[in-house]
Amino acid sequence: MIIRKGTVIVYLLGIFIFSSCQKMLDVTPEHLVEDKNFFRNVNDARAATMGNYALLRAALAHEKTYWTHGEIRGGDFAVEQRPDLMAVLQNNLLASYPAMEEWSDWRRLYAVINHATLCIERLPEVKAQDIRYSEKQLRVDIAQARAVRAFAYFYMVRIWGDVPLITTTNSENFELRSRTPKEAVLDFVITESLEAAAQLPWLFAASQPEQPEDIYNGNGVNFWRSGLATKGVAYDVVAHAYAWRGDYLKAYEYCSIIQNNMGLSQYKPTTTDLLTSVSSSGTFSGRDNNVIWALSFRFDNQEYSRAGCIEDWTLRLPLVPKSYAEIYVPKDTILSVFDEEKDQRAVSYFANINDGQPIFSKINKIDNSVKGPVFPVYASAIVLFRLEELYLLTAEAAMQIGLPDQAVENLNKVRSSRGLPDFEIADGDVIEAVFKERRRELMGEGWHWYDLIQFKKVPDYTKITADQVAAGAIYWPVASGALQQNPQLIQNNYWK
């Protein structure tokens, strides 16, 4: 599908209510509103702003794209009875499976970018027509659109490398552009995120000077916690963009800004019990204080998904009525990764560990309120950033710029929360210790594949050789559908 100027995607089921199993780009006309009839009043502005998050969630949840990109190629999860996932695990990304084409297709992310760009361009029209829409509200809403757009581009750079950089909706054919070098796209990600951060609050609470009203869009701080782009989200994207390009001095700077403002953001580390909670609270509810940004399916909004949550692949009997899980962590891997005796995660992440197929139950948000033919359904959030990941990024950056004491301090913030003794500099390679801690703490959260790239360990943990990495094997091929639609695109070199 080519996204054309003149269409604003507005879902009439409500602000966040999306079923991730829908074909989000194959929507029927009654789900769309032409932009000539939109951006007229404050309600339009609210719907358009929230639509950015809903479209991003739809793009990442579709076919569980977020976990396919971030976990499967890394090798910690074994695959059962899914030849398409096995092809991903074996780096056979041109295999002819319907899901493979979906995982290779960036057009859902460009739908996010197009909608965010429309918000940036058109929201000022609302202020001109509706006096209820204040200047401060306008600035905050545009900043949220910028932050979402920047994250979408950062996500795509990690997956495809060079991608078309599109910053306006002036073109009738939104996607018909050639690919922009990834370094230029990262420059845009950083600039765009910093511009967003300047206008965003640390928390959507009345005490924040950037907050446009006492209760933002009719809901209080706990409702919006971790669900909207904030200064912390924008600075986290900046820190990761700098780290991805190897500028660890800048990465450390922006990690430190976030840590130095935790009194304003209210970020707090979480316990292992809350991290793996099966209730409607905890980290994977998306609203725990350790979550910096999450795209949530919310119990209290009666939102749920079956095909869009990782539990659909990882859970089986006796937890849900499925005889096997599509992916699981083998017992040998569990024992080698969680190799320290007091690590609380070794028990809390898994069920039936002694079976031939241990159950990865770290993320386990079954929505028991839904019964009938669609059961089971899930309500776990896609947690994009959380505090423990930030601590470990800070540790990595600190060590890379020659600050070992700060590196170990941040590493131990995570270890102490998980029952482990402090790591000492004399204990060995600090960078290796950070990598291992990221592997343990973030398992199943969509980070492992990027960590293999970041720490230059792809050949050590996969069958991809160093020569193949140099040739571009770490990137996904561009989907054939996108290539056919846009003759200006060129396939990634490794996949030609």
Phi, psi and omega in degrees: 000133174266127178280119183253149174301140178110358179235123174252128181275112180231117183268124189278359178280354178127175189300308186247000193275096179230135171266120188291349179276355177289153170279095193291340176262000178252037183288153180274160187302330183291349178268002183241149175236126178296140187292344176293337179256013186234177182057046180251331185215177186297327178293322175298318181297318179296314180297318180295318180296314179292333178299331177301315181290320181296319179292322177295317178298318179298319181295319184278330180279335184302124182054024182053042182304320184302318182277328176299314179292318191266342186238312195298318182292342184286338171094356178288330179264131171272159185245138179236121170058030175227093183298330179290319176292324176298322177297320177296314180302324181269008179062031176262071191276001173257008179300147187271082174230143180304318182294328181297320177296321179294316181293334180273353190264123181267004189291331175294325176291326175289335171296320175300311183297318180296316181294318178298320179294320175301318178299314181299320183282325193254340180302326176302335178294329179295315180300325180289340185249342185227111184292345178288342183269104188280165177298319180294319177299317179301314182298317182293319181291320176295321179297321177297318178299319178297318182294318178295316180297318179297316179298319180300318179292320178298318178302314184292324178300320180292333183270314188245353183078244177291131178220153177299128177263112184237122186237004175223165175252022184291334181281137176296323179254095190302325188268352188279070178227155174280170184280139179263138178306139186301328179295322177292324178293318177297323175303316179296317180304314182292311181298314181296318180293321179292323175295322177294316183301326182297335184252352185266149172280165172287333183205142180278076181227155185297337183285349185271131184295334180279347183297127185284342182202163183302317178238111186291121178048038172085004181227151184274184188298321183290330177293318185271352186307124175071355184267341182246157175292133180230181173303319180299318178298311183297316180292328177295317177299317179299313181300317180290324178296318177294318179297321182298326178268004174087011177267082186284338177297314177291322178300316179296321180301314184280331170299319181293323177302316180296314182294328181283353182240027183289343173292329178276322183278338183066020175293139178217147175293158182244160175280164177296323180298316179288328178300321185253017183301139176265358181277187180278006176249186178090179187305312188272011160284340181089359186232017175286156182292348177273354181270124177275318178206133178215151173253108196257147158259119194253127177305314187287346173261006183057038175266146178198167176211153170253306186278349186262359182246148184296333181302333180298336178262333192259336185265152178206185175304140008268006184281323178220159183282067174225139184280339179213158174258138181296326177227149179203161176262117181299153182301320180299321178293317179303313183293326180282327180282313181262073191260008176252132193302322188267008183292113182296335185288335182301328179265319190284340181277344192226152171236153179052048186296335182270359174287168176295338180228086177303148181264123174278100187247015177306315177256112190207078181247079177280127177271096184285355178284345182259123179235174176103200189294341181270354181293143359274154173232163190230160181223033179279145179278152165275102183275110183277317179219139171217167191298319182296323176295321178296318177303316183287326173296319178298318179297316178300311182295318181299317181293323181293335180257013173083036177239071187297326180296316178293325178298311182293323178301314181288323175301318183285341173299325178279313183302317182294331178286345183247017174084011184261149176290159179297142172276136178251149179306324181290350182285345178140204186293113184291319179299318178296322178295323178294316178301313181297322181291322176297320180298321180285306188294322189257012181306129178082002184257007175088024181248337195298318181297317179294327177294322177299321177292311185299319182268007178058047183240011182304312180294337182282334188242354180226178177271007178279124184278167178299322178295322178292323175301313180298331181276356176103018182291345180289340181271156174277150171292153173284135184301144182300325180297319179293320179296320180292324181286328187236099182293349179279350180278147176238135180295148174304139189307315184297331187258007179294000000 
